[in-house]
Amino acid sequence: MDKKDITAIRINSNSNIITYYNKNNDNTFNLAPALTTSYLGFTPDQNAGNPMVLGAIISESNLYECNVQKTLLKLKILYGIYSNRTEILKKYFSAYALGSREHQCAQAYSTVDLSSDLPGITSVIENGFTNSPPNPTSNLFNSITSNAYSLKTTNENFMLNSCPLIY
């Protein structure tokens, strides 16, 4: 078998570290570490359903970090778009009279903060995972997940109050 045909992966859920292994050049079935990286993860007991772990399992070692960084870059762009939209909606509806439904929409938009994750996302995009300790990236992923749920709930409330949605 060719060297590229045999690979393995080891996932350390306590430290959010993934080690990829490739077959050695000596034509034995001994495996040598090819790449060690951290992954964005939940707490160790939740890793079984973690999409980042599943992505690491099915991707090749050289593509995993690249794909996650591209995903975070797209997320950063979306954060910018949604932040701008929220500011525009807040300014538009704040012109309405106090107590009106429209002014209530403006007050609701004031509670939306999409900027809290941006420094962490930017750091991982610029430095990669290997230069970032696993715990901050783990916290970042939990924060992104929490904020996504919060934004979903906020959007549902906007819909119930007849306010334009953020997304």
C-alpha positions as CSV (number, residue, x, y, z in Angstrom):
1,M,0.0,0.0,0.0
2,D,1.1,3.5,-0.7
3,K,2.0,5.8,2.3
4,K,-0.9,8.1,1.5
5,D,-3.4,5.2,1.7
6,I,-3.0,4.7,5.4
7,T,-3.8,7.4,7.9
8,A,-5.1,7.5,11.5
9,I,-6.3,10.2,13.8
10,R,-6.1,10.5,17.6
11,I,-8.4,12.9,19.3
12,N,-7.5,14.0,22.8
13,S,-10.8,15.5,24.1
14,N,-9.3,16.7,27.4
15,S,-7.0,19.1,25.7
16,N,-8.8,19.5,22.3
17,I,-5.8,18.2,20.4
18,I,-5.9,16.2,17.2
19,T,-2.9,14.3,16.0
20,Y,-2.9,13.0,12.4
21,Y,-0.7,10.0,11.6
22,N,0.6,8.7,8.3
23,K,2.3,5.4,7.4
24,N,6.1,5.4,7.8
25,N,8.4,5.3,4.8
26,D,9.8,1.9,5.8
27,N,6.7,0.0,4.4
28,T,5.7,-1.3,7.8
29,F,2.3,-0.5,9.3
30,N,3.9,1.7,11.9
31,L,2.3,5.2,11.9
32,A,4.3,8.4,12.4
33,P,2.7,11.7,13.6
34,A,2.1,14.0,10.6
35,L,0.4,17.0,12.2
36,T,-0.8,18.0,15.6
37,T,-3.4,20.7,15.9
38,S,-6.0,21.9,18.3
39,Y,-9.7,22.1,17.4
40,L,-12.5,24.3,18.3
41,G,-14.6,22.1,20.6
42,F,-17.2,21.9,23.3
43,T,-16.5,20.5,26.7
44,P,-15.0,17.0,26.6
45,D,-18.2,15.2,27.4
46,Q,-19.9,16.8,24.3
47,N,-17.3,15.9,21.7
48,A,-19.2,12.9,20.4
49,G,-21.6,15.2,18.6
50,N,-19.2,18.0,17.9
51,P,-19.2,19.0,14.2
52,M,-15.6,20.2,14.4
53,V,-14.5,16.7,15.5
54,L,-16.5,15.0,12.8
55,G,-14.9,17.4,10.3
56,A,-11.4,16.5,11.6
57,I,-12.2,12.8,11.2
58,I,-13.3,13.0,7.5
59,S,-10.8,15.6,6.3
60,E,-7.1,15.3,5.5
61,S,-4.6,16.7,8.0
62,N,-3.4,19.5,5.7
63,L,-7.0,20.6,4.9
64,Y,-8.6,20.7,8.4
65,E,-7.0,23.9,9.7
66,C,-7.4,25.6,6.3
67,N,-11.1,24.8,6.1
68,V,-11.8,25.9,9.6
69,Q,-9.9,29.2,9.1
70,K,-11.9,29.8,5.8
71,T,-15.1,29.1,7.7
72,L,-14.1,31.6,10.5
73,L,-13.3,34.2,7.9
74,K,-16.7,33.8,6.3
75,L,-18.2,34.1,9.8
76,K,-16.3,37.3,10.5
77,I,-17.7,38.7,7.2
78,L,-21.2,37.7,8.3
79,Y,-20.7,39.3,11.7
80,G,-19.8,42.5,9.9
81,I,-22.9,42.4,7.7
82,Y,-25.3,41.6,10.5
83,S,-23.7,44.3,12.8
84,N,-24.1,46.9,10.0
85,R,-27.7,45.8,9.4
86,T,-28.5,46.1,13.1
87,E,-27.0,49.6,13.3
88,I,-29.0,50.7,10.3
89,L,-32.3,49.3,11.6
90,K,-31.6,50.8,15.1
91,K,-31.0,54.3,13.6
92,Y,-34.1,54.0,11.3
93,F,-36.5,53.0,14.0
94,S,-35.1,55.3,16.7
95,A,-36.6,58.2,14.7
96,Y,-40.1,57.1,15.6
97,A,-42.0,58.5,18.7
98,L,-41.4,57.0,22.1
99,G,-43.8,54.2,23.0
100,S,-44.5,53.4,19.4
101,R,-44.0,49.8,18.1
102,E,-41.3,51.1,15.8
103,H,-39.4,52.7,18.7
104,Q,-39.7,49.5,20.7
105,C,-37.9,47.8,17.7
106,A,-35.1,50.4,18.0
107,Q,-34.7,49.6,21.7
108,A,-34.6,45.8,20.9
109,Y,-31.9,46.4,18.3
110,S,-29.8,48.2,21.0
111,T,-29.5,44.9,22.9
112,V,-27.9,43.0,20.0
113,D,-24.1,42.7,20.3
114,L,-22.3,40.8,17.6
115,S,-18.8,42.1,18.3
116,S,-17.8,40.0,21.3
117,D,-16.5,37.1,19.3
118,L,-14.6,39.1,16.7
119,P,-11.3,39.4,18.5
120,G,-11.1,35.6,19.1
121,I,-12.1,34.8,15.5
122,T,-9.6,37.3,14.2
123,S,-6.8,35.8,16.4
124,V,-7.5,32.2,15.2
125,I,-7.7,33.4,11.5
126,E,-4.4,35.3,11.8
127,N,-2.4,32.9,14.1
128,G,-3.9,29.5,13.2
129,F,-4.6,26.9,15.7
130,T,-1.1,25.7,16.3
131,N,-0.1,29.1,17.6
132,S,-3.3,29.4,19.7
133,P,-3.7,27.4,22.9
134,P,-6.7,25.0,22.8
135,N,-8.6,26.5,25.7
136,P,-9.2,30.0,24.1
137,T,-10.3,28.4,20.9
138,S,-12.6,26.1,22.9
139,N,-14.1,29.1,24.7
140,L,-14.4,30.9,21.4
141,F,-16.4,28.0,19.9
142,N,-18.7,27.9,22.9
143,S,-19.2,31.7,22.7
144,I,-20.0,31.5,19.0
145,T,-22.5,28.7,19.7
146,S,-24.1,30.6,22.5
147,N,-24.3,33.9,20.5
148,A,-25.8,32.1,17.5
149,Y,-28.6,30.7,19.8
150,S,-29.1,34.1,21.3
151,L,-29.3,35.7,17.9
152,K,-31.8,33.0,16.8
153,T,-34.0,33.7,19.9
154,T,-33.7,37.5,19.3
155,N,-34.7,37.2,15.7
156,E,-37.8,35.1,16.7
157,N,-38.7,37.9,19.2
158,F,-38.3,40.5,16.4
159,M,-40.7,38.4,14.2
160,L,-43.3,38.2,17.0
161,N,-43.1,42.0,17.5
162,S,-43.3,42.7,13.7
163,C,-39.7,44.1,13.6
164,P,-37.5,43.4,10.6
165,L,-35.2,40.5,11.2
166,I,-31.4,40.7,11.5
167,Y,-30.9,37.8,9.1
